[in-house]
Each structure stands twice: as structure tokens, then as C-alpha cells.
Amino acid sequence: MSLYLILNIASFIVPFAYSFEKKMRFIQWWKSVFLSIFIVGIFFIVWDIFFTRQGVWGFNPDYHIGLNLAGLPIEEILFFICIPYASIFTHYAFLYFFENTRLSDKLTKFISIGLIFIAIFVLFYAFPKKYATVTFSIFILLMLYSLLKKNSILSQFFITFLIILIPFFIVNGILTGSFIENEVVWYNNAENLNIRLFTIPVEDAVYAFNMLYPSLLLIEFFKKKFNKEPKF
């Protein structure tokens, strides 16, 4: 079994098992969660295929089983299911135990505007480096959407995202070469800011946000649409 596959399974199996816990019963929202992950995942997989072909990043064959789909290792595709599920579970589990945890609307707006200005500055500095440019552009659009829609999810997600980053960085650290001889996933530094958090490109943190925040928006949308699932 490949290291990448082991990381995917290990990241997914514990949150999935706890999804059946009798009090929280996270599994009751399986339809909303998996549908949202699938929709967002399609976008990121297409992005992944394009950037892989462009040489923005690539994969070390020593760490996957050798089964590829559209140029991506099967483990890379599973990443867009396993890691979002684990992260989203963490978000809702934290809010289950700390239901009233949220930033004020004023502080959420202040942080959002501040992050937009920082992202715009980085975008001008990074352009036309592909990974940095696309990642920070999407982030700016998400922040603008949140400000225009005055969405309440961000007031909680700013907090839970900091918690999610802990296991995310552990997994991503291994994938980018921490604690192992070579990288599982390599990055072309000519296409990013060439700033690393240990072995992790700084863009990966923003990439994670871009992947998870739309998933949460869709989950809450589908909860209302299906009209069977309670909302935190």
C-alpha cells in the first residue's frame, strides 16, 4: 500500500467512524456533505489535472500504487474526498461542543477586508506565477462573496479553520517531504511564492481555505433544500 493512500485512509477513517456517534450523529447529514464535497472536488480535480500537465506540481511514483486517472494518481483524487471530509467533520464537531463560538459580525468583516487587501498585494507581487495567482484570486473572490452576502458561516469558520490547519499541516507536511526521504507531491517553485512553512508552500493554506469554505456554503444550502437536517 502506498504512503499517500495510507495518509488518505488514516485521515478519513477516524472522523468517519465518529460520524456515527449517537449524540452528534454527523452521519445524518451524509447527503449534504458528500454532495458538496463532490461538487467542489470536481472543480479542484480539473484544476489539479491542468496544473499537473503544466508542470506546476507533480507526484513521486515511489509513493503511490501507480494507478492513474487523467494523469493524476488515484490517491490524489481520493485526497479531495478524504481530507475535506475530515476537515468538515472537525468544523461541525467543534461547533457541536462549542455551539456559540463565533466572531462578531464587525470583527468578521474587518478580518475579511484585511485579508482581501493582503491577498491583492500578494497577487500583484506573485503575478504571473500560476499557483499563487490562481489561489489568491479565488480567495479574493470568496471573501468578496462573503462580504456581499453577509454570510454567517465565516464568523465560525475563521476559528475552526485554525484548528483544521493543525492536522492539515501534518498530512501536507508529510506529502511535501517532512519526515520522509523525498516528497510525495513536488512543487515547481517558479510557479509559487517559494515561501515554505517547513516543507509546505504557503499557498497550500489558502488552497485549503478555498476548498473547504465553498463546501461549507454548499452543505448549509443543501441542508435547507433537503429540509431534513438541523443546522448548527
C-alpha positions in Angstrom: 0.0 0.0 0.0 1.3 3.5 -0.9 2.2 6.1 1.7 -0.2 8.6 0.0 -3.1 6.0 0.2 -2.3 5.3 3.9 -2.4 9.1 4.6 -5.8 9.4 2.9 -7.3 6.4 4.7 -5.9 7.4 8.1 -7.2 11.0 7.7 -10.7 9.7 6.7 -11.3 6.6 8.8 -11.4 8.2 12.3 -13.7 11.1 11.5 -16.0 8.8 9.5 -16.2 6.3 12.4 -17.1 9.1 14.8 -19.7 10.3 12.4 -21.9 7.5 13.8 -21.6 8.7 17.4 -25.1 8.6 18.8 -25.3 12.2 20.2 -23.8 14.2 17.4 -24.9 11.8 14.6 -22.9 13.7 11.9 -23.7 10.9 9.5 -27.3 12.1 9.3 -26.0 14.9 7.0 -24.2 12.5 4.7 -26.2 13.5 1.6 -25.4 17.2 2.1 -21.8 16.6 3.0 -20.8 14.2 0.2 -22.7 16.1 -2.5 -21.0 19.3 -1.5 -17.6 17.6 -1.4 -18.2 16.0 -4.8 -19.2 19.3 -6.4 -16.3 21.3 -5.1 -14.0 18.3 -5.7 -14.8 18.3 -9.4 -13.5 21.9 -9.7 -10.3 21.1 -7.8 -9.6 17.9 -9.7 -9.9 19.7 -13.0 -7.6 22.4 -11.7 -5.2 19.7 -10.5 -5.2 18.0 -13.9 -4.4 21.2 -15.7 -1.6 22.3 -13.3 -0.1 18.8 -13.4 0.1 19.0 -17.2 1.5 22.5 -16.9 4.3 21.2 -14.5 3.1 23.4 -11.6 3.3 20.3 -9.4 3.7 16.6 -9.8 3.8 13.3 -8.0 6.6 10.9 -6.9 5.7 7.4 -8.3 7.6 5.8 -5.3 4.7 6.8 -3.0 1.6 5.8 -4.9 0.3 2.5 -6.3 0.7 3.5 -9.9 -3.0 3.7 -10.8 -3.6 7.0 -12.7 -6.7 8.8 -13.9 -6.4 11.7 -16.4 -2.7 12.0 -15.3 -3.5 12.0 -11.6 -2.6 9.2 -9.1 -5.8 7.7 -7.7 -4.6 8.8 -4.3 -4.6 12.4 -5.4 -8.3 12.1 -6.4 -9.1 10.4 -3.1 -7.4 13.4 -1.4 -10.4 15.6 -2.5 -12.8 13.3 -0.6 -10.8 12.2 2.4 -9.3 15.5 3.5 -12.4 17.7 3.0 -14.5 15.1 4.9 -12.1 15.0 7.8 -11.8 18.8 7.9 -15.6 19.4 7.6 -16.2 16.9 10.4 -13.7 18.8 12.5 -15.6 22.1 11.9 -19.0 20.7 12.8 -17.7 18.6 15.7 -16.1 21.7 17.3 -19.4 23.7 16.8 -21.3 20.8 18.4 -19.3 21.1 21.6 -18.9 24.9 21.4 -22.1 25.9 19.7 -21.9 29.6 20.4 -18.3 30.0 19.2 -18.2 32.8 16.6 -16.6 36.1 15.9 -18.7 39.2 15.9 -20.1 40.4 12.6 -17.9 43.5 12.9 -14.7 41.6 13.5 -15.5 39.1 10.8 -16.0 41.9 8.3 -12.7 43.6 9.5 -10.7 40.4 9.1 -12.3 39.7 5.7 -11.4 43.2 4.4 -7.9 42.9 5.8 -7.3 39.6 4.2 -8.6 40.9 0.8 -6.1 43.7 0.9 -3.3 41.3 1.8 -4.3 38.9 -0.9 -4.4 41.7 -3.5 -0.9 42.8 -2.5 0.3 39.2 -2.8 -1.5 38.8 -6.1 0.3 41.8 -7.6 3.6 40.6 -6.3 3.1 37.0 -7.4 1.7 37.5 -10.9 2.0 35.6 -13.2 3.1 32.7 -11.1 0.3 30.2 -11.8 -0.2 28.6 -8.4 0.0 31.8 -6.4 -2.1 33.8 -8.9 -5.0 31.3 -9.2 -5.0 30.5 -5.4 -5.1 34.1 -4.2 -7.5 35.2 -7.0 -10.0 32.6 -5.9 -9.5 33.6 -2.2 -10.3 37.2 -3.0 -13.5 36.2 -4.9 -14.6 34.1 -1.9 -14.0 36.9 0.5 -15.9 39.4 -1.7 -18.8 36.9 -1.9 -18.9 36.6 1.8 -18.9 40.4 2.3 -21.7 40.9 -0.3 -23.9 38.0 1.0 -23.1 38.8 4.7 -22.8 35.0 5.2 -22.6 34.0 8.9 -20.6 30.8 8.2 -17.3 32.8 8.0 -17.7 34.1 11.6 -17.3 30.5 12.8 -15.0 29.2 10.0 -12.3 31.7 10.8 -12.0 30.0 14.2 -12.4 26.4 13.1 -10.1 26.8 10.2 -7.2 27.5 12.6 -8.0 24.1 14.2 -8.3 22.3 10.9 -4.9 23.6 9.8 -3.2 21.5 12.6 -3.9 18.1 11.1 -3.9 19.5 7.6 -0.3 20.7 8.0 0.7 17.3 9.5 -0.6 15.5 6.5 0.5 18.1 4.0 3.9 18.3 5.7 4.4 14.6 5.0 3.2 14.9 1.4 5.7 17.7 0.8 8.7 15.9 2.3 8.6 16.3 6.1 9.8 13.2 8.0 10.4 11.2 4.8 13.2 10.9 2.3 11.5 12.5 -0.7 8.4 14.5 -1.5 5.1 12.6 -2.3 4.0 15.8 -4.1 6.6 18.1 -5.6 6.1 21.8 -6.5 7.7 23.9 -9.1 8.9 26.9 -7.2 8.9 29.1 -10.3 5.0 29.0 -10.1 4.6 29.8 -6.4 5.9 32.4 -3.9 8.8 30.0 -2.9 7.9 30.6 0.8 7.6 27.4 2.8 6.0 26.7 6.2 8.5 23.9 7.0 8.2 22.0 3.7 4.7 23.3 2.8 4.2 26.0 0.2 2.4 28.9 1.9 -0.2 28.8 -0.9 -1.4 25.5 0.4 -3.0 27.1 3.5 -5.0 29.4 1.2 -5.7 26.5 -1.1 -7.2 24.6 1.8 -9.4 27.5 2.7 -10.6 27.8 -0.9 -11.5 24.1 -0.9 -13.3 24.0 2.4 -15.3 27.3 2.6 -17.3 26.6 -0.6 -18.0 23.1 0.7 -19.5 24.6 3.9 -21.6 27.0 2.0 -23.0 24.2 -0.2 -23.6 22.0 2.9 -25.7 24.6 4.5 -27.6 25.2 1.2 -28.3 21.5 0.8 -29.4 21.2 4.4 -32.2 23.7 3.8 -33.0 22.2 0.4 -33.4 18.7 1.7 -35.3 20.2 4.7 -34.5 17.2 6.9 -31.2 18.2 8.5 -30.8 20.5 11.5 -28.4 23.4 11.4 -25.8 24.4 14.0 
